[in-house]
Every structure is written in structure tokens, then in C-alpha cells.
Amino acid sequence: MTAPAARLLIVGPQGSGKGTQGARVAEALGVPAISTGDMFRAAIAGKTPLGLEVQAIIEAGDLVPDELTSAVVRERLSETDAAAGFLLDGYPRNLGQVSDFDAFLTDRGEKLTSVIELSVPRDESIERLTLRAQQQGRTDDTEDVIANRLRIYERETAPILDVYRERGIVDTIDGVGTLDGITARVVSALQARGLSAEAVR
């Protein structure tokens, strides 16, 4: 029996470590780790029509609308390196984007293999983000600003997990612990779904 393709999402609040874990897990599976930020930067650098549109919106200080974000994702996932699988970080961000993404995968005859939820207590997220802001000298990242970002996540992004839970594809991982320990938990959950992942050394 052929192992399923690794088509993954990694979801978690700011400060959950999803960027770091996403990169490690994607490496273990041999698929590209793709974040919305990376996609926007690549589209802008490539001067694609979508990239130029995104650049104009960002330079105006506005948020990129869902339809355009979804179009950039479709463009990126159509590249050859994502043909055998991918790990997406930061998309879909809300229920509207889930619908767009479902339509895209259905058109390609594909399904998600797993949605990795990194579960981190709110206090832990705030502590990590406050520490990171101090280390990076980001004075605008106050506790109030951080708490507001987490509220947006809870209001807009957390509900997508309910949709994927109904489909039985959410793997909830305890996001507190050592870097290697958390990666090992994710890899173990993916192996239980039939994905062959190497432990990251």
C-alpha cells in the first residue's frame, strides 16, 4: 500500500513555535514548508501579476484580502516542489479561506493528510512573545498588542480547527517542552497516519 502524500497544515497561536516546528517537520518529511509570508515575498520577488498586486496592498499598509491570499497560495502550490506534498503555515487563516482551499484541493483530486495543532496555554504564548520582543528590541510588541493578536487568532483562526476535527484529521500536539521533544510528538502522530517521517537530528 502506498504511503499517503504529506499535505499538512500547522496551526497554533502566535508564540506556539509553529514556524520552527513546521520547518523541522517539513524537513523530516522531505516537503517544502510554506508560510503565507514566504509566499507573498516570493510572489513579489518574482514580479508575478499577483505579486505586484500584493506589493501594492502591503505598501499601502492594508491587509491582503482572502481572495488574493488564496490565489497566491494556489500559485505557490502549483510549483513542482509542492507536487509531492507540502506543509502550510498561516493558511487557511479563517473559514472563508478554508472554503477556497477545499475547492483548490478538490479540483486537484487531493485531500489534506493532517492538520497539526500546536496546543500552548495562553499565558505561555504571551510569555514567549514578550520575551521574543525584548530579545529583538521590538518596543511595539507590548503585552496588550500581543493579547490582541491572540484574541484575533482565537476569534478567526481557532474555528477552522472545528471544521477539520469533524473530518478527523486534526492531530493536537502539546506545544510545551524541548524543541526535539515537540518535534518527536509531531513525527509520531504523523507516522500513526502512515506518513514516513525521519526523526530530525
C-alpha positions as CSV (number, residue, x, y, z in Angstrom):
1,M,0.0,0.0,0.0
2,T,1.4,3.4,-1.0
3,A,2.0,5.9,1.9
4,P,-0.2,8.9,1.7
5,A,1.2,12.2,0.4
6,A,2.2,14.6,3.1
7,R,-0.3,17.5,2.7
8,L,-0.2,19.3,6.0
9,L,-1.3,22.4,7.8
10,I,0.3,23.6,11.0
11,V,-1.9,25.7,13.2
12,G,-1.3,27.4,16.5
13,P,-1.4,30.8,18.2
14,Q,1.5,33.3,17.9
15,G,4.2,32.1,20.1
16,S,3.3,28.4,19.7
17,G,6.5,27.7,17.8
18,K,4.7,26.7,14.6
19,G,7.3,28.3,12.3
20,T,10.2,26.5,13.9
21,Q,8.3,23.2,14.2
22,G,6.9,23.5,10.7
23,A,10.3,23.8,9.2
24,R,11.6,20.8,11.2
25,V,8.7,18.6,10.3
26,A,8.7,19.5,6.6
27,E,12.4,18.6,6.6
28,A,11.7,15.3,8.2
29,L,9.1,14.5,5.5
30,G,11.1,16.0,2.6
31,V,8.4,18.5,1.6
32,P,8.5,22.3,1.4
33,A,7.5,24.4,4.5
34,I,5.5,27.3,3.1
35,S,4.3,30.2,5.1
36,T,2.0,33.0,3.8
37,G,4.8,35.5,4.4
38,D,7.2,33.4,2.3
39,M,4.6,33.1,-0.4
40,F,4.0,36.9,-0.5
41,R,7.7,37.6,-0.6
42,A,8.3,35.0,-3.4
43,A,5.4,36.4,-5.5
44,I,6.7,40.0,-5.0
45,A,10.3,39.0,-5.8
46,G,9.1,37.1,-8.9
47,K,7.2,40.2,-10.0
48,T,4.2,37.9,-10.9
49,P,0.9,39.8,-11.6
50,L,-0.3,38.5,-8.2
51,G,2.9,39.6,-6.5
52,L,2.7,43.1,-7.9
53,E,-0.9,43.3,-6.6
54,V,0.1,42.1,-3.2
55,Q,3.0,44.5,-3.1
56,A,0.7,47.5,-3.8
57,I,-1.6,46.4,-1.0
58,I,1.2,45.9,1.6
59,E,2.9,49.1,0.7
60,A,-0.4,50.9,1.3
61,G,-0.5,49.4,4.8
62,D,-3.6,47.3,4.1
63,L,-4.3,43.6,4.8
64,V,-4.2,41.3,1.8
65,P,-7.8,40.1,1.1
66,D,-8.8,36.5,1.4
67,E,-9.3,36.0,-2.4
68,L,-5.9,37.3,-3.2
69,T,-4.2,35.3,-0.4
70,S,-5.9,32.2,-1.7
71,A,-4.8,33.0,-5.3
72,V,-1.1,33.4,-4.1
73,V,-1.4,30.0,-2.3
74,R,-2.7,28.3,-5.4
75,E,0.1,29.8,-7.5
76,R,2.7,28.6,-5.0
77,L,1.3,25.1,-4.6
78,S,1.2,24.7,-8.3
79,E,5.1,24.8,-8.4
80,T,6.8,21.5,-8.9
81,D,8.4,21.2,-5.4
82,A,4.9,21.1,-3.8
83,A,3.6,18.3,-6.2
84,A,4.5,15.5,-3.7
85,G,3.3,17.3,-0.6
86,F,3.7,20.5,1.4
87,L,3.4,21.9,4.9
88,L,1.4,25.2,5.1
89,D,1.9,27.7,7.9
90,G,-0.5,30.6,8.2
91,Y,-3.1,29.5,5.7
92,P,-6.0,29.0,5.8
93,R,-6.4,31.7,8.5
94,N,-10.2,31.8,8.6
95,L,-13.3,29.9,7.5
96,G,-13.5,31.8,4.2
97,Q,-10.0,30.6,3.3
98,V,-10.9,27.0,4.3
99,S,-13.7,27.1,1.6
100,D,-11.2,28.4,-1.0
101,F,-8.6,25.8,-0.1
102,D,-11.2,23.0,-0.2
103,A,-12.2,24.0,-3.7
104,F,-8.5,24.1,-4.8
105,L,-7.7,20.6,-3.4
106,T,-10.9,19.2,-4.8
107,D,-10.0,20.5,-8.3
108,R,-6.7,18.6,-8.0
109,G,-8.3,15.5,-6.6
110,E,-6.3,15.9,-3.3
111,K,-7.0,15.8,0.4
112,L,-5.2,17.1,3.5
113,T,-3.4,14.3,5.4
114,S,-3.2,16.1,8.7
115,V,-3.8,19.4,10.5
116,I,-1.2,19.7,13.2
117,E,-2.5,21.8,16.1
118,L,0.3,23.1,18.4
119,S,-1.5,23.5,21.7
120,V,0.1,26.1,24.0
121,P,-1.6,27.8,27.1
122,R,-2.4,31.5,26.5
123,D,0.0,32.6,29.3
124,E,2.8,30.6,27.8
125,S,2.2,32.2,24.4
126,I,2.2,35.7,25.9
127,E,5.4,34.9,27.9
128,R,7.2,33.6,24.8
129,L,6.2,36.6,22.6
130,T,7.1,39.1,25.3
131,L,10.5,37.5,25.7
132,R,11.0,37.5,21.9
133,A,10.0,41.2,21.7
134,Q,12.6,42.0,24.4
135,Q,15.3,40.0,22.7
136,Q,14.6,41.6,19.3
137,G,14.1,45.1,20.8
138,R,10.6,45.4,19.5
139,T,9.1,48.0,21.8
140,D,5.8,48.0,19.8
141,D,5.1,44.4,20.9
142,T,3.6,45.3,24.3
143,E,1.6,42.8,26.3
144,D,-1.7,44.5,25.2
145,V,-0.7,44.2,21.5
146,I,0.3,40.5,21.9
147,A,-3.0,39.8,23.8
148,N,-5.0,41.4,20.9
149,R,-3.2,39.2,18.4
150,L,-4.1,36.1,20.4
151,R,-7.7,37.3,20.5
152,I,-7.8,37.6,16.7
153,Y,-6.4,34.1,16.5
154,E,-9.0,32.7,18.9
155,R,-11.8,34.5,17.1
156,E,-10.8,33.9,13.4
157,T,-8.4,31.0,13.1
158,A,-9.2,28.7,16.0
159,P,-12.7,27.9,14.5
160,I,-11.1,26.3,11.4
161,L,-9.9,23.5,13.7
162,D,-13.5,22.5,14.4
163,V,-14.1,22.1,10.7
164,Y,-11.0,19.8,10.4
165,R,-11.8,18.0,13.6
166,E,-15.1,16.9,12.1
167,R,-13.1,15.4,9.2
168,G,-10.9,13.5,11.7
169,I,-7.6,14.9,10.6
170,V,-6.5,17.1,13.5
171,D,-3.5,15.9,15.5
172,T,-3.3,18.0,18.7
173,I,0.2,18.2,19.9
174,D,1.4,19.5,23.3
175,G,3.5,22.5,22.2
176,V,5.3,22.9,25.6
177,G,8.6,21.2,26.1
178,T,12.0,20.9,24.4
179,L,12.3,21.6,20.6
180,D,13.3,18.0,19.9
181,G,10.6,16.6,22.2
182,I,7.8,18.6,20.5
183,T,9.1,17.6,17.0
184,A,9.2,13.9,18.1
185,R,5.5,14.2,19.2
186,V,4.5,15.6,15.8
187,V,6.5,13.0,13.9
188,S,5.0,10.2,16.0
189,A,1.4,11.5,15.2
190,L,2.2,11.6,11.5
191,Q,3.7,8.1,11.5
192,A,0.4,6.9,13.0
193,R,-1.3,8.3,9.9
194,G,1.0,6.3,7.7
195,L,3.5,9.0,6.8
196,S,7.1,8.0,6.8
197,A,8.9,10.8,8.6
198,E,12.5,10.7,9.8
199,A,13.3,12.0,13.3
200,V,15.0,15.3,12.9
201,R,18.6,15.2,14.2
